[in-house]
């Protein structure tokens, strides 16, 4: 058997890893076939995301890929060609022309003349508007702008709203259709683009079969229908059927019904997500970016998360938040550890390592949610990090390094479990509070809430009692690495001169800086030989502050206190000290590491008999990044 190919593909600020799916080989044919069809459905929606990210993305990708193939066939090498390849690889990685994390538009390292010449050589039309978008840095400069005080729609390049829709118009529109005090509100705006009709009235163009992205959605439906025949249970078959109904009708009540059925379907080994899911790509936090993935349960590791979810009520009862904001009855927080089998849409190539869904507040409150930790992805990350020199550079002393080396891999997984299966699932809104009341700060506050819940409990004696940590010291490694990241090392992901934009990064900065500001004797930044380090004097005092902040963040969420959310995020989560930033970037550069990582998918091959029935599904791991991207563009592009 061939060894698992080591993968160290690097370009720009990216490192690509491969992940294995060890559990796949052992599955019976029926389940392998289910994975196969669900994977096809997860790959089929790729172009929806590209178009959501920016309305020029698909045309630009087609142009770039055509030019790329032409240049490869010519076989001549040049510096400009190299810069062109890097640009294309970045565009592929980000599902568009804006950086997947900073949201800034990429600046090509090759000239407009170079690209135009290549296009003319091959008789490909040179389109003025595309050239402007690619080469003029002023045009569509940012995918999602979060700057307080500007028109967030007018200044964002995302394609969830037509370019002539203002933020005030969109907010007015959604305020108008939301009904007050609705017990079971749908996820308004989740699956549509907002635009003006011919009478200049705002209308939603719905993403459904026969609607916007209809051809792509029809392919997704086709693969879901194929998958249905191999479902593991009647419940799972029903889940897929309701999802198909949602894709056919675009009806958001059907979507909630699907979410509820999906939450209760916990017995199956194979599970999936497919649809309009996370709202980080919309400055107003309403529209779901398309994503899909498939997973298999990792039974050994799942025992760990089972213990957490079985004790969910205990954690809720003992948390430091006000009793009015607690759930009196925690239900159905199901948590498991899984292996990712395929990543698609907004989860590819850059993926989350923990996922908790659905996102509808009332569905979560009344029916619970499903939470997963993706063990084969965290394993790939941990392998890539070994021997990188990172801890030697940034951790304050040998004793602390030893602490991290001993505990941190295991504690990171535990933190993710706590964040996903207890943190997001905890707490409740007061009656009548609009779940979107925190507006642009909603995502950051929600992530902070889940992280604080995890940080608070990772230090609790209950962890030891449940056998989830090896000893009473272990939590310190997580406190140190979390705070070091929030205060110092996550800055390596931000370009010089920029502020913190992304919700998870804002949340980490907010927590770490707030704790330091309120407990300077417990935790501080110190300098040695011109380098800044985190020093933690008292871990119990840090925990105490984490509990206080958790109580306040839960209050903000439960009461929908927009002003307090704005103050916390703006005061602690956004700004970057330029001097410290320069220092961290310089130290990081000496390590020659890539700040962002992503994954190349495995490839599934269906073996069929003469009548077309699948007789085996094989998995291979040897496709290159370029091959995979070009294949996806060829095989999963349906819009024109
Ligand atoms: Zn989260």
Boltz pocket constraint, residues with backbone or C-beta under 6 A from the ligand:
constraints:
  - pocket:
      binder: B
      contacts: [[A, 354], [A, 419], [A, 424], [A, 446], [A, 447], [A, 450]]
      max_distance: 6.0
